[in-house]
Amino acid sequence: MSLPLQKKFNELLERKPISMHVPGHKNATIGYINQLKFEMDMTEITGLDDLHHPEGVIAQSMINVKKHPDYDAFYLVNGTTSGILSVIQGFSNVQGGYVVARNAHKSVFHALDLVHEPCRLLGMAMSIKTKQYLGPQQSTLFQQLNETKLLVLTYPNYYGECFDIEEILDYTKIHQIPTLIDEAHGAHFDLPSFPKSSLNLGADYVVQSYHKTLPSLTMSSIIFIHKNAPQRENVLKYLTYFQSSSPSYLLMNSLELAHDFYEHYNTNLFFEKRKKCIYAIESIGMRVVEVSDPLKLNIQCTGYSGIELQQFFESKDIYVELADEYQVLFVLPLWHEGDQYPFEDLIDRVKQIEVEKRFNNIDHDIPDYEMCGLYQPGEIAKVKSIDINEAENQILAVNLVPYPPGIPVMLKGEIITENMIKLMNYWCEHHIRVEGIKKHKIEIKDE
């Protein structure tokens, strides 16, 4: 019997890859992940409690996650996705509409499909630094919140940029608008010299992907629920629906270890090594774009696309979180005393990269198009697959999602324009992985 996964991972590990991507344990070199034992992979035997009805050790473990006194923490073993699904489902029988930031993760749109309800998509401000969605356009935001039953915001964005979420949450509290904050990339927030978490600002529901930036196993996340959150009991009910009936004790143990790491973390060494890392990158002719979150390094270089920069790093077995038209993204480790991260090897490999100097910025020629202001849920029953270049004026039947970051760029139900086709072709030409495109074909509504 062939074992393709075993073969691939063994080949990769033999090359001693260096992680500049999630999960936060960085190939088991950061944190306390080595305290996990495979023998802990058990079921709900006597004394081990039950995540779906916690009264013992699991309940106590979650009580110990005290990031803010106004919130209770609940472990998620099916990732942040399960928390997002549960909250949106929990508001399905409430009057009003969903309002969603345009840079929402694909799980938000999946949740809307499940509840068969549309949402209003917020107009977004664009980041000058990364050319990505930053946050809602606050000049027009509040007039879009009439009759809102749940506002869903992404904070920070995937690239580590924050916006003024405090003003928004002040407004939603005054007007009693429930909020769900997808803080997937902010599990480390509130550490010294890092951004402030929305837990300090009275959001009703905050989901954090501990595994992305803290040293826990992939799929392990936490949802923080305000003690006075509307629909609280309903959401707790749906957490049992959207999570496995056999939750992994390895994941739960890793969450406990990761939170203990967070509670005792000293940031001094991190900032020392971060400075050395930036110096090494800049010494080879690349530049680091500083953003709100020091854990994220957006690396750009005049005359090069991010896809080209990714190739430079991967030639030295340094693996980045993502590459786009403009940059590559490093998710730094939370370096600490006694970690096993190959820091000196990282610096040596970076310095070995030879980048030919280019004087002109690359002309990306990436088309923009106006995104629809309303997302219509549900499946399109009758579809057919056609070549991208034949799709103009057709109705898109699937979401198109570059992954990572997992944010839909084009949504099903949109009428396909010439600019959209140009963008799809750009993705294909540059071998960017996009969910919804297969062999230069997409699915459209079959009239």
C-alpha positions as CSV (number, residue, x, y, z in Angstrom):
1,M,0.0,0.0,0.0
2,S,1.4,3.4,-0.9
3,L,1.5,6.1,1.8
4,P,1.6,9.4,-0.1
5,L,1.2,11.6,3.0
6,Q,3.9,9.8,4.9
7,K,6.2,9.9,1.9
8,K,5.7,13.6,1.3
9,F,6.1,14.7,4.9
10,N,9.2,12.5,5.4
11,E,10.7,14.1,2.2
12,L,9.9,17.6,3.5
13,L,11.2,17.0,7.0
14,E,14.5,15.6,5.7
15,R,15.2,19.0,4.1
16,K,14.8,20.6,7.6
17,P,12.1,23.2,6.6
18,I,11.9,26.4,8.5
19,S,8.4,27.6,9.2
20,M,7.3,31.2,8.7
21,H,3.7,30.2,8.6
22,V,1.0,28.8,10.9
23,P,0.6,26.9,13.2
24,G,2.3,28.9,15.9
25,H,4.3,26.0,17.3
26,K,6.5,26.2,14.2
27,N,7.1,22.5,13.5
28,A,7.0,21.8,17.3
29,T,9.9,24.2,18.0
30,I,7.9,26.8,20.0
31,G,6.0,26.5,23.3
32,Y,5.1,23.4,25.3
33,I,3.7,21.2,22.5
34,N,6.3,18.5,23.3
35,Q,4.5,17.9,26.5
36,L,1.6,16.3,24.5
37,K,1.7,12.5,24.4
38,F,-0.1,10.4,21.9
39,E,-1.4,8.3,24.8
40,M,-3.6,11.3,25.7
41,D,-5.7,10.5,22.6
42,M,-8.5,9.1,24.6
43,T,-12.3,9.2,24.7
44,E,-14.7,10.4,27.5
45,I,-13.8,7.8,30.1
46,T,-14.5,8.3,33.8
47,G,-12.8,11.4,35.0
48,L,-12.1,13.0,31.6
49,D,-15.3,15.0,31.4
50,D,-17.2,15.7,28.1
51,L,-16.7,18.9,26.0
52,H,-20.4,18.8,25.1
53,H,-21.5,18.7,28.7
54,P,-18.5,20.0,30.7
55,E,-18.7,19.6,34.5
56,G,-15.2,18.4,35.5
57,V,-11.7,18.8,34.2
58,I,-12.7,20.4,30.8
59,A,-14.9,22.9,32.6
60,Q,-12.1,23.8,34.9
61,S,-9.6,24.1,32.1
62,M,-11.9,26.5,30.2
63,I,-12.5,28.5,33.4
64,N,-8.8,29.0,33.7
65,V,-8.7,30.8,30.3
66,K,-9.3,34.3,31.8
67,K,-8.4,36.9,29.2
68,H,-11.2,39.3,30.3
69,P,-13.6,39.0,33.3
70,D,-16.6,39.8,31.1
71,Y,-16.2,36.7,29.0
72,D,-16.4,32.9,29.3
73,A,-14.1,30.8,27.1
74,F,-15.2,27.7,25.2
75,Y,-12.8,25.3,23.5
76,L,-13.3,24.7,19.7
77,V,-11.9,21.5,18.3
78,N,-13.3,22.1,14.8
79,G,-11.4,25.3,14.4
80,T,-12.7,28.9,14.5
81,T,-15.0,27.9,11.6
82,S,-17.2,26.0,14.1
83,G,-17.5,29.1,16.3
84,I,-18.5,31.3,13.3
85,L,-21.0,28.8,12.1
86,S,-22.6,28.5,15.6
87,V,-22.9,32.3,16.2
88,I,-24.5,33.0,12.8
89,Q,-26.8,30.0,13.2
90,G,-27.7,31.2,16.7
91,F,-29.1,34.4,15.3
92,S,-31.1,32.8,12.4
93,N,-34.5,33.2,14.1
94,V,-33.9,36.8,15.1
95,Q,-35.5,39.7,13.3
96,G,-33.2,41.9,11.2
97,G,-30.3,41.2,8.8
98,Y,-26.7,40.1,8.8
99,V,-24.1,42.7,8.0
100,V,-20.6,41.5,7.1
101,A,-17.3,43.0,6.3
102,R,-16.2,42.2,2.8
103,N,-13.0,40.6,3.9
104,A,-14.8,37.9,5.9
105,H,-13.5,34.4,5.8
106,K,-15.3,31.8,3.6
107,S,-16.8,30.2,6.7
108,V,-19.0,33.3,7.2
109,F,-20.5,32.8,3.7
110,H,-20.9,29.1,4.3
111,A,-22.8,29.9,7.5
112,L,-25.1,32.3,5.6
113,D,-25.8,29.5,3.1
114,L,-26.8,27.2,5.9
115,V,-29.3,29.7,7.4
116,H,-30.5,30.6,3.9
117,E,-30.2,34.3,4.6
118,P,-28.6,37.1,2.7
119,C,-26.2,39.7,4.1
120,R,-25.2,43.3,3.4
121,L,-21.6,43.6,2.5
122,L,-19.8,46.6,3.9
123,G,-17.8,49.0,1.8
124,M,-14.2,48.6,2.7
125,A,-11.2,50.9,3.1
126,M,-8.0,49.6,1.3
127,S,-4.6,49.5,2.9
128,I,-2.0,51.6,1.2
129,K,0.7,49.4,2.6
130,T,-0.5,46.0,1.6
131,K,-3.2,46.8,-1.0
132,Q,-5.6,44.6,0.9
133,Y,-9.0,45.2,2.6
134,L,-8.2,46.9,5.9
135,G,-11.6,47.5,7.6
136,P,-15.0,49.0,7.0
137,Q,-15.2,52.5,5.5
138,Q,-16.3,54.2,8.7
139,S,-17.6,57.3,6.9
140,T,-20.4,55.2,5.5
141,L,-20.6,52.3,8.0
142,F,-23.1,53.5,10.5
143,Q,-25.8,54.3,8.0
144,Q,-25.5,50.7,6.8
145,L,-26.4,49.2,10.2
146,N,-30.1,49.9,10.3
147,E,-32.1,46.8,11.4
148,T,-28.9,44.7,11.9
149,K,-29.3,41.6,13.9
150,L,-25.6,40.7,13.8
151,L,-22.5,42.6,12.6
152,V,-19.5,40.4,11.6
153,L,-16.1,42.0,11.4
154,T,-12.6,40.7,10.7
155,Y,-10.0,42.1,13.1
156,P,-7.1,42.1,12.4
157,N,-6.9,41.4,8.7
158,Y,-4.8,38.5,7.5
159,Y,-1.8,40.7,7.0
160,G,-1.7,42.0,10.5
161,E,-3.3,45.4,10.0
162,C,-5.8,46.8,12.5
163,F,-8.4,49.5,12.1
164,D,-10.3,51.7,14.7
165,I,-12.6,48.9,15.9
166,E,-13.2,50.8,19.2
167,E,-15.3,53.5,17.6
168,I,-17.4,50.8,15.9
169,L,-18.0,48.8,19.0
170,D,-18.9,51.9,21.0
171,Y,-21.6,52.6,18.4
172,T,-22.9,49.0,18.4
173,K,-23.2,49.0,22.2
174,I,-25.1,52.2,22.3
175,H,-27.5,51.0,19.5
176,Q,-27.6,47.4,20.9
177,I,-26.3,45.8,17.7
178,P,-24.8,42.3,18.4
179,T,-21.3,41.7,17.2
180,L,-19.2,38.8,16.2
181,I,-15.4,39.6,15.8
182,D,-13.4,37.1,13.8
183,E,-10.1,37.7,15.7
184,A,-8.6,34.5,14.2
185,H,-5.2,36.1,13.9
186,G,-5.2,37.9,17.2
187,A,-4.9,35.1,19.8
188,H,-1.7,36.7,21.0
189,F,-3.1,40.2,21.2
190,D,-2.8,42.1,24.6
191,L,0.7,40.8,25.1
192,P,3.0,43.8,25.8
193,S,3.7,45.9,22.7
194,F,1.1,44.0,20.6
195,P,-2.4,45.4,19.6
196,K,-5.4,45.5,21.9
197,S,-7.9,42.6,21.6
198,S,-11.5,43.4,20.9
199,L,-12.2,41.6,24.2
200,N,-11.4,44.9,25.9
201,L,-14.1,46.7,23.9
202,G,-17.3,44.8,24.7
203,A,-17.8,42.7,21.6
204,D,-20.4,40.0,22.1
205,Y,-18.6,37.1,20.5
206,V,-14.9,36.9,19.7
207,V,-13.3,33.9,18.1
208,Q,-9.5,33.3,18.2
209,S,-7.5,30.7,16.3
210,Y,-5.0,29.8,19.0
211,H,-3.3,27.5,16.6
212,K,-2.4,30.4,14.2
213,T,-0.2,32.4,16.4
214,L,0.1,30.5,19.7
215,P,1.7,27.1,20.1
216,S,-1.3,24.8,19.9
217,L,-2.3,22.1,17.4
218,T,-4.1,23.0,14.1
219,M,-7.9,23.2,14.5
220,S,-7.7,24.2,18.1
221,S,-9.4,27.6,18.7
222,I,-11.4,29.4,21.4
223,I,-14.6,31.3,21.3
224,F,-15.0,34.0,24.0
225,I,-18.7,34.8,24.8
226,H,-19.7,37.9,26.7
227,K,-21.6,37.0,29.8
228,N,-24.5,39.2,28.6
229,A,-24.3,38.3,24.9
230,P,-27.6,38.1,23.1
231,Q,-28.6,34.6,21.9
232,R,-25.9,33.2,24.2
233,E,-27.7,29.9,25.1
234,N,-28.7,29.4,21.5
235,V,-25.1,29.8,20.3
236,L,-23.9,27.3,23.0
237,K,-26.4,24.8,21.7
238,Y,-25.1,25.1,18.2
239,L,-21.5,24.6,19.3
240,T,-22.5,21.1,20.0
241,Y,-24.0,20.8,16.5
242,F,-20.9,22.1,14.7
243,Q,-18.3,20.2,16.6
244,S,-17.3,16.6,16.5
245,S,-19.2,14.3,19.0
246,S,-15.7,12.8,19.6
247,P,-13.6,15.9,20.4
248,S,-9.9,15.4,20.5
249,Y,-8.3,15.5,23.9
250,L,-5.0,16.2,22.2
251,L,-6.4,19.5,20.8
252,M,-7.9,20.4,24.1
253,N,-4.6,19.7,25.9
254,S,-2.8,21.8,23.4
255,L,-5.1,24.7,24.0
256,E,-4.5,24.5,27.7
257,L,-0.7,24.4,27.2
258,A,-0.9,27.3,24.7
259,H,-2.9,29.5,27.0
260,D,-0.4,28.8,29.8
261,F,2.3,29.8,27.4
262,Y,0.4,33.0,26.7
263,E,-0.1,33.8,30.4
264,H,3.6,33.6,31.1
265,Y,5.1,34.9,27.9
266,N,7.8,37.6,28.0
267,T,8.1,39.6,24.8
268,N,11.7,40.8,25.2
269,L,13.4,38.0,23.3
270,F,10.8,38.2,20.5
271,F,11.5,41.8,19.7
272,E,15.3,41.2,19.8
273,K,15.1,38.4,17.3
274,R,12.5,40.2,15.2
275,K,15.0,43.1,14.8
276,K,17.7,40.7,13.7
277,C,15.3,39.0,11.3
278,I,14.3,42.3,9.7
279,Y,17.9,43.3,9.3
280,A,18.8,40.0,7.5
281,I,15.9,40.5,5.1
282,E,16.7,44.1,4.3
283,S,20.4,43.2,3.9
284,I,19.6,41.2,0.7
285,G,17.6,44.1,-0.8
286,M,14.1,43.3,0.2
287,R,12.0,45.6,2.5
288,V,9.8,44.9,5.4
289,V,6.5,46.8,5.6
290,E,5.6,47.5,9.2
291,V,2.0,46.9,10.2
292,S,0.0,47.0,13.5
293,D,0.9,43.5,14.5
294,P,4.6,42.9,15.1
295,L,4.1,39.2,14.5
296,K,3.4,39.8,10.8
297,L,6.1,40.8,8.4
298,N,5.0,41.8,4.9
299,I,8.0,41.5,2.6
300,Q,8.2,43.4,-0.7
301,C,10.9,44.1,-3.2
302,T,11.1,46.6,-6.1
303,G,10.5,44.9,-9.4
304,Y,9.3,41.6,-7.9
305,S,5.9,40.0,-7.3
306,G,5.3,38.2,-4.0
307,I,5.1,35.0,-6.0
308,E,8.7,35.5,-7.1
309,L,9.8,36.3,-3.6
310,Q,8.2,33.1,-2.3
311,Q,10.3,31.2,-4.8
312,F,13.5,32.8,-3.4
313,F,12.6,31.8,0.2
314,E,11.5,28.3,-0.8
315,S,14.7,27.7,-2.6
316,K,16.3,27.8,0.9
317,D,13.4,25.7,2.4
318,I,11.9,28.7,4.2
319,Y,8.2,28.4,3.9
320,V,6.0,31.6,4.0
321,E,2.4,31.9,5.0
322,L,1.3,33.3,1.7
323,A,2.4,35.1,-1.4
324,D,0.3,37.5,-3.5
325,E,0.9,40.0,-6.3
326,Y,2.8,42.4,-4.0
327,Q,4.4,40.6,-1.1
328,V,5.1,37.5,0.9
329,L,3.8,37.2,4.4
330,F,5.9,35.9,7.3
331,V,4.1,34.9,10.5
332,L,6.9,35.1,13.1
333,P,7.4,32.7,15.9
334,L,6.8,33.8,19.5
335,W,10.5,33.2,20.3
336,H,11.2,32.4,23.9
337,E,14.0,31.2,26.2
338,G,14.7,27.5,25.6
339,D,12.8,27.2,22.3
340,Q,14.0,24.9,19.6
341,Y,13.5,27.2,16.7
342,P,16.4,27.2,14.2
343,F,16.9,30.9,14.4
344,E,20.6,31.1,13.4
345,D,19.9,28.7,10.5
346,L,17.0,31.0,9.4
347,I,19.3,34.1,9.4
348,D,22.0,32.2,7.5
349,R,19.6,30.9,4.8
350,V,18.1,34.4,4.3
351,K,21.5,35.9,3.8
352,Q,22.3,33.2,1.2
353,I,19.4,34.5,-1.0
354,E,20.7,36.5,-4.0
355,V,18.3,39.1,-5.4
356,E,19.2,40.8,-8.6
357,K,18.5,44.5,-8.2
358,R,15.6,45.9,-10.2
359,F,14.9,49.6,-10.5
360,N,11.3,49.7,-11.7
361,N,8.3,48.5,-9.9
362,I,6.5,45.6,-11.5
363,D,3.4,46.6,-13.4
364,H,0.9,44.1,-11.9
365,D,-1.9,45.2,-14.2
366,I,-4.4,43.6,-11.8
367,P,-7.9,44.6,-12.6
368,D,-10.4,45.9,-10.0
369,Y,-14.1,45.5,-10.1
370,E,-17.1,46.6,-8.1
371,M,-18.2,44.0,-5.6
372,C,-21.9,43.5,-5.2
373,G,-23.3,45.0,-2.0
374,L,-25.5,42.0,-1.2
375,Y,-24.7,38.3,-0.8
376,Q,-27.5,35.9,-1.7
377,P,-27.2,32.5,0.0
378,G,-28.1,29.0,-1.2
379,E,-27.0,26.6,-3.8
380,I,-27.4,27.1,-7.6
381,A,-29.1,23.9,-8.6
382,K,-28.2,23.6,-12.2
383,V,-24.5,24.4,-13.1
384,K,-22.1,23.7,-15.8
385,S,-18.3,24.0,-16.1
386,I,-16.8,26.2,-18.8
387,D,-13.5,27.8,-19.6
388,I,-12.8,31.0,-17.9
389,N,-12.4,32.9,-21.1
390,E,-15.9,32.0,-22.2
391,A,-17.6,33.2,-18.9
392,E,-18.3,36.9,-19.5
393,N,-21.8,37.9,-18.6
394,Q,-22.5,34.4,-17.1
395,I,-23.6,34.0,-13.5
396,L,-20.9,32.6,-11.2
397,A,-22.1,29.4,-9.4
398,V,-19.3,29.0,-6.8
399,N,-17.3,31.3,-4.6
400,L,-13.7,31.8,-5.9
401,V,-11.4,31.8,-2.9
402,P,-7.6,32.2,-3.0
403,Y,-6.3,30.0,-0.2
404,P,-4.6,31.3,1.8
405,P,-6.1,33.6,3.1
406,G,-9.5,31.9,2.5
407,I,-11.3,35.2,1.8
408,P,-13.7,34.9,-1.2
409,V,-12.8,37.4,-3.9
410,M,-15.7,36.6,-6.2
411,L,-19.0,35.4,-4.9
412,K,-21.5,33.0,-6.4
413,G,-24.4,34.9,-8.0
414,E,-22.2,37.6,-9.4
415,I,-22.4,38.4,-13.1
416,I,-18.9,37.7,-14.5
417,T,-17.2,40.8,-16.1
418,E,-14.2,41.2,-18.3
419,N,-12.1,42.4,-15.4
420,M,-13.1,39.4,-13.4
421,I,-11.9,37.1,-16.2
422,K,-8.6,39.0,-16.3
423,L,-8.1,38.5,-12.6
424,M,-8.9,34.8,-12.9
425,N,-6.4,34.4,-15.7
426,Y,-3.8,36.2,-13.6
427,W,-4.3,33.7,-10.8
428,C,-3.9,30.8,-13.3
429,E,-0.9,32.2,-15.0
430,H,0.9,32.7,-11.7
431,H,-0.2,29.3,-10.2
432,I,-2.1,30.9,-7.3
433,R,-4.2,28.3,-5.6
434,V,-7.9,29.3,-5.9
435,E,-10.7,27.2,-4.6
436,G,-13.4,27.1,-7.3
437,I,-11.0,27.1,-10.4
438,K,-10.0,23.7,-11.8
439,K,-7.9,23.4,-14.9
440,H,-8.8,26.9,-16.1
441,K,-12.5,26.2,-15.7
442,I,-15.2,27.5,-13.4
443,E,-18.8,26.6,-12.7
444,I,-21.6,28.9,-13.9
445,K,-25.3,28.8,-13.6
446,D,-26.8,26.7,-16.4
447,E,-29.8,28.6,-17.6
